[in-house]
Each structure stands twice: as C-alpha cells, then as structure tokens.
Amino acid sequence: MKITRHQELEVYRKAFAAAMLIFELTKRFPKEETYSMTDQIRRSSRSVCANLAEAWRKRRYEAAFVAKLNDAEGEAAETQTWLEFAVKCEYIERDVATELYRSFDEVIAMLVSMAANSKQWVFANKPAPRR
C-alpha cells in the first residue's frame, strides 16, 4: 500500500497516540505546573507529530525532509526528559512513564531510520525540461 498522507505513517500514529496519552495524564498535573511542565510536555509531544507532517510535505527536498525529521527526533527526546521530571515530581507513575518513554524510543528509532534512508522517502528529482 502506498502511503499518501502523513497520518498513514506508523511513526506518526505512534507519536500521536503517545501525545494524546500525555495530554490526558497532564490534566492531573498541579495547577502551578500549567505554564511550565504541563505546557512543555504537551508542546514537545505534539511537536513530534507537527514536524513529521512538515517533513512529509517537504519530500521534494531531501535536506529539508531530513531536517524536519531531526527536529521531530529532538522533540521526542525533549518529551522523554519531561517524562523523567514528571516521575521525579510524582505527577506520573513510573510504570506509565516507562511505557511512554519506550514509545518515544520507538518513535526516535523510526525517525532515525527514515532520515538514514531518506532517498526511499523523497521524490526523485527530475531535471527541468529543456526548451
């Protein structure tokens, strides 16, 4: 099956599901964290998906495609860091955070693979027609 939309990518689906779980979990964070940890972990987890969507639309340009995948990878790693803080602050149970952390490990591995094999994902550059 040919993938035509970024929503069809397994990595996107996995990242989206993790971001939605984070959203639900952060509803229970203390009010004083609203504009710090709550906001940061929500934004970084969602940004993985947003950067994937941008990467998908930039497949005409290999360097831009890879750059957006790298941005998504960075956001996934940032989310993992916020998960560590959430556990230490006792906002999320360790087992739940561990499962999410592993999900983002899988997302990162998929992003790294896509970037390393970018030629399989980008459009073949065709020379401009001569006049």
N, C-alpha and C positions, 0 to 999 in steps of 0.2 A: 504494500500500500504506500503510495506516495504521500508524503506529508506536505500539506499546502498552507497550513496555519500554525503559528507558534503554539497555540493551545493543544495541538496534537502531539507535541514533543513530550516524551516520557519525563524528561528532566523538568519541563515546565509544570506538568501535572504534579510531580512530586514536590516541587518547590511551592506551588500554590497551596497544596494540601497542608504543608508544614506551616506556611504563613497564616492560614486560616485557623489552625490549631493554636498558634501563638496568639492570634487575636482573641480567641475565646479564653485562653489561660490568663492573658493580661487584664481581662475585665475584673479579675480578683486582686490585682496589684493595689497597694495602698494609694490613696489619693495624692500623697506627697510625691509619688513617682510619676504622676500623669505627664508632666512635661520633661521628664528625664528618661528613666529606664523604660517606662511603658511606651513612650513615643519612639525612642531609639530602636527598640527591638521590633516594634511594628514596622517602622520605616525600613530598616535594613532587610527584614524578611520579605517585605513586599517588593523592595527594590531588586531582589534577585529575579523575580518574575518580570518586572518592568524592563530590566536590562536584557533579559532573554528576548522579550518582544522586540526591543530595538535591534538586537543582534540579528534576529530573523529578517527584519526589513532591510538590513544593511548587507545582505548576502551578495550584492553586486560588487562589493569592495572588500576583499579579503582582510585587509588590515583593520578596517572599521568593524567588521564582523568579529574578529578575534579580540579587538579592544573591548567591545561590549561584553563578550564572554568573560574576559578578565575582570571587568567591573562587576559582573554578576558573581564571579568567584569571590571577589573581595567582600561583597555584601553578605554572602553566605558565611564567610569566616567571621565577619563582624557579628552576625546573628549568633554564631556559636559562642562568641565572647560574652554577649549579653546573657545567653543561657547560663553560662558559668556564674555570672554575677547574680542572676535570679535565684540560683540554687543556694549560693552563699548567703544571700539575704533572706532565704527561706520563703520565697514567693512561689516557687515551683518545686514540686517533689523531685528528688534526684532521678528516680526511675523514668519519669515523664520527660525530664530534660535530657536524659541519656538517649532516649529513643529519638527525640527531636535532633539531638546532636548527630546521631548516626544518620538520620535522614539527610542532614546537610552535608555530612561526609560523602554520602552517595551522590548528592547533587554536585558537589565540588568535583568528584571523580568524573562525572559525566561531562561537566563543563570543560575540564582539562582535556578529556578525550576529544571533545568536539573541536577545541582550539588546536590540538595537536594534529587533528585530521581535517583541518578546515577546508581543504580542497574538495572533500567529499560533500561539503555543505554549500559552498558558494557557487554562483553561476559561473559558467565558463565565459571568460571574456572573449568576445568575438571582435575581430578588428572592424573598424568603421568601414562601411562600403566606400569604394573609390569612385570618384565622379569622373 
